[in-house]
């Protein structure tokens, strides 16, 4: 240990160089202390408040953890119970199965979205082709005189429409 006397000049304690190694050690100890405290709280929360026993069963009727004394002599005497580890494993499997189903449905939805997008593009292409064809027929009809429509002399406004079919 260093016993050298250090004279602080105008900066006081702020003027001293930082000891990063000591700061890191202190930070590590604080982190470990917080973890230890959190684990202790978790452990305390897994102890039955009524009996002080470890809660290693789950009441399936009430869906809450209980201790063995609660099952034998307490409020859960007539309820169905199971081991916490078994219920956890079963619920984990069920959860994973549900996630797989959601993932599968997501893939189906993505595939359907792609197919719909393809159909929309096809319809847009077909729509453009039909529009061009209609415009071409429209301009063609405007250029050719229709024998079923008689025009008055001097202007192009239709006067009378001949709906009778001609025998050819």
MDTraj code that builds the backbone (N, CA, C; nanometers):
import mdtraj as md
import numpy as np

residues = "UNK UNK UNK UNK UNK UNK UNK UNK UNK UNK UNK UNK UNK UNK UNK UNK UNK UNK UNK UNK UNK UNK UNK UNK UNK UNK UNK UNK UNK UNK UNK UNK UNK UNK UNK UNK UNK UNK UNK UNK UNK UNK UNK UNK UNK UNK UNK UNK UNK UNK UNK UNK UNK UNK UNK UNK UNK UNK UNK UNK UNK UNK UNK UNK UNK UNK UNK UNK UNK UNK UNK UNK UNK UNK UNK UNK UNK UNK UNK UNK UNK UNK UNK UNK UNK UNK UNK UNK UNK UNK UNK UNK UNK UNK UNK UNK UNK UNK UNK UNK UNK UNK UNK UNK UNK UNK UNK UNK UNK UNK UNK UNK UNK UNK UNK UNK UNK UNK UNK UNK UNK UNK UNK UNK UNK UNK UNK UNK UNK UNK UNK UNK UNK UNK UNK UNK UNK UNK UNK UNK UNK UNK UNK UNK UNK UNK UNK UNK UNK UNK UNK UNK UNK UNK UNK UNK UNK UNK UNK UNK UNK UNK UNK UNK UNK UNK UNK UNK".split()
xyz = np.array([
    [0.0825, -0.1177, 0.0000],
    [0.0000, 0.0000, 0.0000],
    [0.0874, 0.1247, 0.0000],
    [0.0427, 0.2197, -0.0687],
    [0.1180, 0.3442, -0.0791],
    [0.0837, 0.4333, 0.0384],
    [0.1859, 0.4810, 0.1064],
    [0.1641, 0.5687, 0.2218],
    [0.2215, 0.7085, 0.1932],
    [0.2350, 0.7353, 0.0689],
    [0.2925, 0.8624, 0.0296],
    [0.1893, 0.9731, 0.0495],
    [0.2307, 1.0818, 0.1008],
    [0.1427, 1.1961, 0.1211],
    [0.1307, 1.2711, -0.0100],
    [0.0078, 1.2962, -0.0465],
    [-0.0179, 1.3671, -0.1708],
    [-0.0766, 1.5032, -0.1353],
    [-0.0169, 1.6074, -0.1885],
    [-0.0662, 1.7423, -0.1643],
    [-0.1604, 1.7784, -0.2780],
    [-0.2802, 1.8108, -0.2400],
    [-0.3806, 1.8491, -0.3406],
    [-0.3655, 1.9968, -0.3703],
    [-0.3508, 2.0257, -0.4941],
    [-0.3373, 2.1653, -0.5338],
    [-0.4761, 2.2243, -0.5516],
    [-0.4916, 2.3226, -0.6265],
    [-0.6166, 2.3963, -0.6419],
    [-0.7373, 2.3116, -0.6830],
    [-0.7180, 2.1947, -0.7465],
    [-0.8305, 2.1143, -0.7950],
    [-0.8968, 2.0300, -0.6888],
    [-0.8348, 2.0106, -0.5748],
    [-0.8921, 1.9275, -0.4699],
    [-0.9006, 1.7825, -0.5144],
    [-1.0026, 1.7114, -0.4673],
    [-1.0200, 1.5700, -0.5015],
    [-1.0479, 1.5489, -0.6501],
    [-1.1089, 1.6478, -0.7117],
    [-1.1410, 1.6368, -0.8539],
    [-1.0139, 1.6311, -0.9367],
    [-0.9083, 1.6921, -0.8873],
    [-0.7817, 1.6957, -0.9581],
    [-0.7059, 1.5643, -0.9538],
    [-0.7468, 1.4694, -0.8691],
    [-0.6774, 1.3407, -0.8601],
    [-0.7054, 1.2556, -0.9837],
    [-0.6087, 1.1748, -1.0239],
    [-0.6334, 1.0866, -1.1390],
    [-0.7312, 0.9753, -1.0987],
    [-0.8145, 0.9342, -1.1935],
    [-0.9128, 0.8287, -1.1686],
    [-0.8439, 0.6933, -1.1680],
    [-0.8855, 0.6095, -1.0761],
    [-0.8351, 0.4735, -1.0702],
    [-0.9428, 0.3830, -1.1321],
    [-0.9292, 0.3580, -1.2595],
    [-1.0307, 0.2849, -1.3343],
    [-1.0419, 0.1407, -1.2864],
    [-0.9321, 0.0805, -1.2470],
    [-0.9345, -0.0568, -1.1972],
    [-1.0230, -0.0683, -1.0735],
    [-1.0063, 0.0218, -0.9798],
    [-1.0884, 0.0206, -0.8581],
    [-1.2352, 0.0480, -0.8933],
    [-1.2595, 0.1401, -0.9854],
    [-1.3971, 0.1686, -1.0271],
    [-1.4631, 0.0450, -1.0866],
    [-1.3909, -0.0289, -1.1690],
    [-1.4459, -0.1508, -1.2297],
    [-1.4742, -0.2581, -1.1252],
    [-1.3844, -0.2712, -1.0273],
    [-1.4059, -0.3697, -0.9204],
    [-1.5299, -0.3333, -0.8394],
    [-1.5454, -0.2069, -0.8059],
    [-1.6631, -0.1623, -0.7320],
    [-1.7918, -0.1851, -0.8122],
    [-1.7857, -0.1565, -0.9402],
    [-1.9015, -0.1772, -1.0276],
    [-1.9398, -0.3248, -1.0323],
    [-1.8416, -0.4128, -1.0412],
    [-1.8649, -0.5570, -1.0440],
    [-1.9303, -0.6034, -0.9137],
    [-1.8794, -0.5551, -0.7996],
    [-1.9371, -0.5918, -0.6703],
    [-2.0813, -0.5421, -0.6578],
    [-2.1079, -0.4213, -0.7049],
    [-2.2452, -0.3691, -0.7007],
    [-2.3383, -0.4562, -0.7845],
    [-2.2912, -0.4963, -0.9021],
    [-2.3713, -0.5812, -0.9907],
    [-2.4003, -0.7155, -0.9244],
    [-2.2971, -0.7772, -0.8658],
    [-2.3149, -0.9062, -0.7980],
    [-2.4091, -0.8930, -0.6784],
    [-2.4000, -0.7839, -0.6052],
    [-2.4877, -0.7610, -0.4910],
    [-2.6329, -0.7475, -0.5365],
    [-2.6554, -0.6749, -0.6464],
    [-2.7911, -0.6613, -0.7003],
    [-2.8456, -0.7958, -0.7455],
    [-2.7625, -0.8773, -0.8121],
    [-2.8057, -1.0106, -0.8555],
    [-2.8394, -1.0993, -0.7365],
    [-2.7561, -1.0940, -0.6347],
    [-2.7795, -1.1727, -0.5145],
    [-2.9109, -1.1316, -0.4482],
    [-2.9342, -1.0031, -0.4426],
    [-3.0580, -0.9521, -0.3844],
    [-3.1795, -0.9956, -0.4669],
    [-3.1694, -0.9904, -0.5997],
    [-3.2789, -1.0320, -0.6869],
    [-3.3080, -1.1811, -0.6714],
    [-3.2008, -1.2640, -0.6631],
    [-3.2203, -1.4087, -0.6436],
    [-3.2848, -1.4372, -0.5080],
    [-3.2447, -1.3616, -0.4079],
    [-3.3031, -1.3790, -0.2752],
    [-3.4518, -1.3442, -0.2777],
    [-3.4881, -1.2376, -0.3482],
    [-3.6283, -1.1998, -0.3598],
    [-3.7071, -1.3064, -0.4355],
    [-3.6489, -1.3624, -0.5428],
    [-3.7146, -1.4698, -0.6169],
    [-3.7368, -1.5908, -0.5286],
    [-3.6343, -1.6244, -0.4502],
    [-3.6456, -1.7397, -0.3612],
    [-3.7533, -1.7149, -0.2558],
    [-3.7570, -1.5928, -0.2016],
    [-3.8582, -1.5613, -0.1016],
    [-3.9980, -1.5631, -0.1606],
    [-4.0098, -1.5231, -0.2866],
    [-4.1418, -1.5231, -0.3496],
    [-4.1887, -1.6648, -0.3801],
    [-4.0998, -1.7649, -0.3762],
    [-4.1375, -1.9033, -0.4011],
    [-4.1616, -1.9791, -0.2716],
    [-4.1733, -1.9067, -0.1626],
    [-4.2020, -1.9688, -0.0334],
    [-4.3438, -1.9300, 0.0060],
    [-4.4208, -2.0279, 0.0495],
    [-4.5601, -2.0066, 0.0887],
    [-4.5657, -1.9096, 0.2061],
    [-4.6466, -1.8067, 0.1922],
    [-4.6585, -1.7066, 0.2979],
    [-4.7284, -1.7632, 0.4211],
    [-4.8217, -1.8584, 0.4004],
    [-4.8964, -1.9146, 0.5136],
    [-4.8146, -2.0162, 0.5936],
    [-4.7381, -2.1002, 0.5211],
    [-4.6721, -2.2121, 0.5877],
    [-4.5201, -2.2040, 0.5884],
    [-4.4627, -2.1124, 0.5132],
    [-4.3176, -2.0994, 0.5079],
    [-4.2492, -2.2136, 0.4342],
    [-4.3247, -2.2907, 0.3591],
    [-4.2711, -2.4045, 0.2830],
    [-4.2453, -2.3622, 0.1381],
    [-4.1598, -2.4392, 0.0727],
    [-4.1309, -2.4154, -0.0693],
    [-4.2536, -2.4531, -0.1523],
    [-4.2879, -2.3648, -0.2453],
    [-4.4037, -2.3915, -0.3322],
    [-4.3559, -2.4737, -0.4512],
    [-4.3779, -2.6057, -0.4457],
    [-4.3339, -2.6943, -0.5529],
    [-4.4492, -2.7613, -0.6247],
    [-4.5732, -2.7172, -0.5958],
    [-4.6925, -2.7685, -0.6627],
    [-4.7687, -2.6532, -0.7262],
    [-4.8544, -2.6872, -0.8214],
    [-4.9414, -2.5883, -0.8835],
    [-5.0839, -2.6370, -0.8685],
    [-5.1697, -2.5515, -0.8155],
    [-5.3117, -2.5835, -0.8095],
    [-5.3684, -2.5561, -0.9481],
    [-5.4137, -2.6622, -1.0156],
    [-5.4657, -2.6466, -1.1512],
    [-5.6033, -2.5816, -1.1509],
    [-5.6758, -2.5950, -1.0409],
    [-5.8076, -2.5326, -1.0310],
    [-5.7945, -2.3809, -1.0246],
    [-5.7039, -2.3322, -0.9386],
    [-5.6837, -2.1873, -0.9232],
    [-5.5697, -2.1335, -1.0078],
    [-5.4921, -2.2213, -1.0678],
    [-5.3768, -2.1857, -1.1511],
    [-5.2790, -2.0967, -1.0758],
    [-5.2372, -2.1438, -0.9566],
    [-5.1371, -2.0703, -0.8800],
    [-5.0502, -2.1681, -0.8036],
    [-4.9249, -2.1288, -0.7764],
    [-4.8337, -2.2186, -0.7042],
    [-4.8754, -2.2322, -0.5577],
    [-4.8564, -2.3536, -0.5045],
    [-4.8900, -2.3807, -0.3642],
    [-4.7833, -2.4722, -0.3049],
    [-4.7854, -2.4846, -0.1729],
    [-4.6952, -2.5780, -0.1066],
    [-4.7718, -2.7072, -0.0757],
    [-4.7017, -2.8081, -0.0296],
    [-4.7641, -2.9376, -0.0008],
    [-4.8638, -2.9262, 0.1138],
    [-4.8363, -2.8413, 0.2117],
    [-4.9272, -2.8255, 0.3248],
    [-5.0585, -2.7610, 0.2801],
    [-5.0514, -2.6685, 0.1841],
    [-5.1740, -2.6086, 0.1300],
    [-5.2619, -2.7164, 0.0663],
    [-5.2002, -2.8141, 0.0017],
    [-5.2754, -2.9220, -0.0617],
    [-5.3333, -3.0168, 0.0434],
    [-5.2542, -3.0508, 0.1431],
    [-5.2992, -3.1489, 0.2416],
    [-5.4001, -3.0926, 0.3413],
    [-5.3763, -2.9690, 0.3885],
    [-5.4592, -2.9163, 0.4963],
    [-5.5202, -2.7797, 0.4671],
    [-5.4831, -2.7194, 0.3562],
    [-5.5243, -2.5810, 0.3310],
    [-5.6451, -2.5676, 0.2400],
    [-5.6511, -2.4517, 0.1763],
    [-5.7640, -2.4160, 0.0897],
    [-5.7713, -2.5005, -0.0370],
    [-5.6646, -2.5679, -0.0739],
    [-5.6578, -2.6411, -0.1996],
    [-5.6725, -2.7921, -0.1792],
    [-5.7272, -2.8316, -0.0679],
    [-5.7372, -2.9731, -0.0306],
    [-5.8134, -3.0550, -0.1357],
    [-5.9226, -3.0004, -0.1880],
    [-6.0052, -3.0745, -0.2845],
    [-5.9708, -3.0411, -0.4300],
    [-5.8718, -2.9569, -0.4518],
    [-5.8359, -2.9143, -0.5879],
    [-5.7379, -3.0121, -0.6522],
    [-5.7321, -3.0076, -0.7847],
    [-5.6370, -3.0871, -0.8613],
    [-5.5032, -3.0133, -0.8632],
    [-5.3941, -3.0863, -0.8360],
    [-5.2615, -3.0243, -0.8340],
    [-5.1649, -3.1052, -0.9196],
    [-5.0531, -3.0426, -0.9541],
    [-4.9463, -3.1091, -1.0291],
    [-4.8144, -3.0454, -0.9867],
    [-4.7052, -3.1131, -1.0186],
    [-4.5720, -3.0600, -0.9875],
    [-4.5452, -2.9389, -1.0765],
    [-4.4774, -2.8410, -1.0206],
    [-4.4458, -2.7193, -1.0964],
    [-4.3634, -2.7528, -1.2201],
    [-4.2653, -2.8412, -1.2068],
    [-4.1774, -2.8752, -1.3194],
    [-4.2582, -2.9379, -1.4334],
    [-4.3545, -3.0254, -1.3991],
    [-4.4364, -3.0891, -1.5036],
    [-4.5252, -2.9879, -1.5741],
    [-4.5882, -2.8997, -1.4961],
    [-4.6754, -2.7974, -1.5549],
    [-4.5940, -2.7025, -1.6420],
    [-4.4748, -2.6668, -1.5940],
    [-4.3867, -2.5788, -1.6711],
    [-4.3498, -2.6428, -1.8042],
    [-4.3096, -2.7708, -1.8003],
    [-4.2710, -2.8404, -1.9237],
    [-4.3888, -2.8497, -2.0200],
    [-4.5068, -2.8798, -1.9682],
    [-4.6261, -2.8906, -2.0536],
    [-4.6619, -2.7558, -2.1159],
    [-4.6578, -2.6514, -2.0353],
    [-4.6918, -2.5178, -2.0873],
    [-4.5865, -2.4687, -2.1855],
    [-4.4609, -2.5056, -2.1624],
    [-4.3547, -2.4677, -2.2552],
    [-4.3771, -2.5346, -2.3906],
    [-4.4104, -2.6655, -2.3877],
    [-4.4398, -2.7368, -2.5132],
    [-4.5578, -2.6731, -2.5845],
    [-4.6620, -2.6413, -2.5094],
    [-4.7812, -2.5793, -2.5671],
    [-4.7475, -2.4431, -2.6280],
    [-4.6662, -2.3670, -2.5575],
    [-4.6258, -2.2358, -2.6065],
    [-4.5455, -2.2476, -2.7355],
    [-4.4513, -2.3415, -2.7383],
    [-4.3690, -2.3621, -2.8586],
    [-4.4572, -2.4080, -2.9746],
    [-4.5527, -2.4958, -2.9449],
    [-4.6451, -2.5424, -3.0482],
    [-4.7267, -2.4248, -3.1031],
    [-4.7718, -2.3380, -3.0134],
    [-4.8458, -2.2186, -3.0558],
    [-4.7600, -2.1260, -3.1400],
    [-4.6344, -2.1081, -3.1012],
    [-4.5437, -2.0243, -3.1801],
    [-4.5200, -2.0841, -3.3188],
    [-4.5051, -2.2171, -3.3252],
    [-4.4880, -2.2827, -3.4547],
    [-4.6091, -2.2593, -3.5434],
    [-4.7292, -2.2702, -3.4827],
    [-4.8521, -2.2484, -3.5594],
    [-4.8575, -2.1049, -3.6105],
    [-4.8233, -2.0083, -3.5252],
    [-4.8235, -1.8676, -3.5673],
    [-4.7228, -1.8458, -3.6795],
    [-4.6052, -1.9059, -3.6673],
    [-4.5027, -1.8924, -3.7705],
    [-4.5520, -1.9520, -3.9023],
    [-4.6158, -2.0699, -3.8948],
    [-4.6693, -2.1352, -4.0144],
    [-4.7775, -2.0487, -4.0788],
    [-4.8672, -1.9926, -3.9975],
    [-4.9722, -1.9062, -4.0514],
    [-4.9124, -1.7814, -4.1146],
    [-4.8051, -1.7320, -4.0549],
    [-4.7367, -1.6155, -4.1105],
    [-4.6780, -1.6483, -4.2480],
    [-4.6200, -1.7676, -4.2605],
    [-4.5661, -1.8094, -4.3904],
    [-4.6774, -1.8245, -4.4936],
    [-4.7915, -1.8830, -4.4534],
    [-4.9054, -1.8961, -4.5446],
    [-4.9554, -1.7586, -4.5878],
    [-4.9635, -1.6668, -4.4941],
    [-5.0105, -1.5324, -4.5256],
    [-4.9142, -1.4627, -4.6217],
    [-4.7845, -1.4821, -4.6011],
    [-4.6848, -1.4211, -4.6905],
    [-4.6966, -1.4796, -4.8306],
    [-4.7158, -1.6114, -4.8392],
    [-4.7320, -1.6756, -4.9697],
    [-4.8583, -1.6246, -5.0386],
    [-4.9677, -1.6137, -4.9631],
    [-5.0932, -1.5627, -5.0198],
    [-5.0758, -1.4183, -5.0658],
    [-5.0025, -1.3387, -4.9885],
    [-4.9789, -1.1998, -5.0269],
    [-4.9016, -1.1929, -5.1583],
    [-4.8016, -1.2794, -5.1734],
    [-4.7237, -1.2816, -5.2980],
    [-4.8112, -1.3228, -5.4156],
    [-4.8971, -1.4236, -5.3948],
    [-4.9862, -1.4685, -5.5019],
    [-5.0836, -1.3583, -5.5402],
    [-5.1364, -1.2877, -5.4423],
    [-5.2291, -1.1773, -5.4702],
    [-5.1570, -1.0662, -5.5449],
    [-5.0343, -1.0387, -5.5064],
    [-4.9557, -0.9364, -5.5753],
    [-4.9340, -0.9746, -5.7219],
    [-4.9071, -1.1018, -5.7472],
    [-4.8899, -1.1499, -5.8847],
    [-5.0201, -1.1326, -5.9624],
    [-5.1329, -1.1700, -5.9005],
    [-5.2639, -1.1552, -5.9670],
    [-5.2942, -1.0089, -5.9957],
    [-5.2619, -0.9208, -5.9022],
    [-5.2854, -0.7774, -5.9237],
    [-5.2028, -0.7288, -6.0420],
    [-5.0767, -0.7706, -6.0492],
    [-4.9921, -0.7304, -6.1619],
    [-5.0463, -0.7848, -6.2933],
    [-5.0933, -0.9106, -6.2920],
    [-5.1523, -0.9685, -6.4127],
    [-5.2769, -0.8914, -6.4540],
    [-5.3615, -0.8582, -6.3580],
    [-5.4833, -0.7825, -6.3889],
    [-5.4498, -0.6430, -6.4406],
    [-5.3485, -0.5805, -6.3840],
    [-5.3090, -0.4484, -6.4311],
    [-5.2589, -0.4568, -6.5746],
    [-5.1821, -0.5617, -6.6045],
    [-5.1325, -0.5800, -6.7412],
    [-5.2491, -0.6056, -6.8361],
    [-5.3422, -0.6923, -6.7957],
    [-5.4593, -0.7225, -6.8779],
    [-5.5458, -0.5980, -6.8943],
    [-5.5620, -0.5235, -6.7867],
    [-5.6411, -0.4017, -6.7901],
    [-5.5820, -0.3027, -6.8895],
    [-5.4503, -0.2900, -6.8911],
    [-5.3839, -0.1996, -6.9850],
    [-5.4083, -0.2460, -7.1279],
    [-5.3996, -0.3777, -7.1514],
    [-5.4250, -0.4313, -7.2856],
    [-5.5676, -0.4076, -7.3308],
    [-5.6631, -0.4262, -7.2425],
    [-5.8043, -0.4035, -7.2761],
    [-5.8276, -0.2558, -7.3034],
    [-5.7666, -0.1706, -7.2234],
    [-5.7826, -0.0266, -7.2426],
    [-5.7282, 0.0155, -7.3797],
    [-5.6126, -0.0356, -7.4174],
    [-5.5538, -0.0037, -7.5484],
    [-5.6449, -0.0535, -7.6598],
    [-5.6979, -0.1751, -7.6433],
    [-5.7860, -0.2319, -7.7444],
    [-5.9138, -0.1488, -7.7577],
    [-5.9718, -0.1055, -7.6470],
    [-6.0933, -0.0233, -7.6508],
    [-6.0649, 0.1097, -7.7175],
    [-5.9526, 0.1706, -7.6851],
    [-5.9172, 0.2984, -7.7468],
    [-5.8971, 0.2818, -7.8970],
    [-5.8341, 0.1721, -7.9379],
    [-5.8131, 0.1476, -8.0808],
    [-5.9464, 0.1285, -8.1518],
    [-6.0358, 0.0487, -8.0945],
    [-6.1678, 0.0272, -8.1554],
    [-6.2476, 0.1553, -8.1583],
    [-6.2360, 0.2354, -8.0536],
    [-6.3086, 0.3621, -8.0471],
    [-6.2617, 0.4565, -8.1568],
    [-6.1303, 0.4664, -8.1731],
    [-6.0804, 0.5564, -8.2785],
    [-6.1131, 0.5004, -8.4161],
    [-6.1126, 0.3689, -8.4301],
    [-6.1496, 0.3050, -8.5566],
    [-6.2955, 0.3316, -8.5898],
    [-6.3811, 0.3251, -8.4890],
    [-6.5235, 0.3494, -8.5102],
    [-6.5499, 0.4951, -8.5432],
    [-6.4724, 0.5853, -8.4884],
    [-6.4887, 0.7281, -8.5164],
    [-6.4445, 0.7620, -8.6588],
    [-6.3517, 0.6850, -8.7147],
    [-6.3010, 0.7139, -8.8482],
    [-6.3896, 0.6535, -8.9565],
    [-6.4480, 0.5373, -8.9339],
    [-6.5318, 0.4719, -9.0349],
    [-6.6767, 0.5157, -9.0201],
    [-6.7430, 0.5449, -9.1323],
    [-6.8860, 0.5756, -9.1220],
    [-6.9624, 0.4455, -9.0984],
    [-7.0569, 0.4504, -9.0090],
    [-7.1390, 0.3345, -8.9760],
    [-7.2616, 0.3328, -9.0661],
    [-7.2884, 0.2236, -9.1362],
    [-7.4034, 0.2212, -9.2279],
    [-7.5363, 0.2236, -9.1527],
    [-7.5357, 0.1941, -9.0267],
    [-7.6601, 0.1941, -8.9502],
    [-7.6959, 0.3330, -8.9001],
    [-7.6026, 0.4262, -8.9060],
    [-7.6281, 0.5622, -8.8601],
    [-7.6224, 0.6525, -8.9817],
    [-7.7320, 0.7250, -9.0074],
    [-7.7324, 0.8183, -9.1204],
    [-7.7019, 0.9572, -9.0672],
    [-7.6170, 1.0269, -9.1387],
    [-7.5754, 1.1607, -9.0968],
    [-7.6497, 1.2624, -9.1793],
    [-7.6825, 1.3729, -9.1169],
    [-7.7442, 1.4811, -9.1942],
    [-7.6354, 1.5452, -9.2779],
    [-7.6749, 1.5969, -9.3897],
    [-7.5774, 1.6535, -9.4822],
    [-7.5141, 1.7797, -9.4243],
    [-7.3869, 1.7872, -9.4363],
    [-7.3155, 1.9067, -9.3936],
    [-7.2555, 1.8957, -9.2545],
    [-7.3077, 1.8074, -9.1707],
    [-7.2443, 1.7929, -9.0392],
    [-7.2378, 1.6446, -9.0026],
    [-7.1620, 1.6122, -8.9017],
    [-7.1404, 1.4729, -8.8635],
    [-7.2277, 1.4276, -8.7474],
    [-7.3297, 1.5021, -8.7137],
    [-7.4139, 1.4594, -8.6018],
    [-7.5117, 1.3545, -8.6511],
    [-7.5276, 1.2476, -8.5787],
    [-7.6204, 1.1432, -8.6215],
    [-7.7638, 1.1944, -8.6189],
    [-7.8398, 1.1508, -8.7170],
    [-7.9777, 1.1956, -8.7271],
    [-8.0728, 1.0823, -8.6949],
    [-8.0503, 0.9656, -8.7492],
    [-8.1412, 0.8560, -8.7316],
    [-8.0593, 0.7273, -8.7261],
    [-8.0980, 0.6371, -8.6391],
    [-8.0267, 0.5108, -8.6268],
    [-8.1118, 0.4031, -8.6880],
    [-8.0546, 0.3301, -8.7810],
    [-8.1241, 0.2199, -8.8467],
    [-8.0899, 0.0911, -8.7720],
    [-8.1854, 0.0395, -8.6970],
    [-8.1627, -0.0780, -8.6142],
    [-8.1973, -0.2077, -8.6878],
    [-8.2443, -0.1981, -8.8071],
    [-8.2814, -0.3210, -8.8793],
    [-8.1551, -0.3914, -8.9267],
    [-8.1598, -0.5206, -8.9296],
    [-8.0466, -0.6001, -8.9738],
    [-8.0543, -0.6159, -9.1240],
    [-7.9451, -0.5985, -9.1885],
    [-7.9408, -0.6133, -9.3337],
    [-7.9149, -0.7577, -9.3681],
    [-7.9847, -0.8084, -9.4687],
    [-7.9619, -0.9456, -9.5140],
    [-7.8422, -0.9456, -9.6051],
    [-7.7494, -1.0271, -9.5744],
    [-7.6269, -1.0281, -9.6549],
    [-7.6200, -1.1505, -9.7383],
])
top = md.Topology()
chain = top.add_chain()
for i, resn in enumerate(residues, 1):
    res = top.add_residue(resn, chain, resSeq=i)
    for name in ("N", "CA", "C"):
        top.add_atom(name, md.element.get_by_symbol(name[0]), res)
traj = md.Trajectory(xyz[None], top)
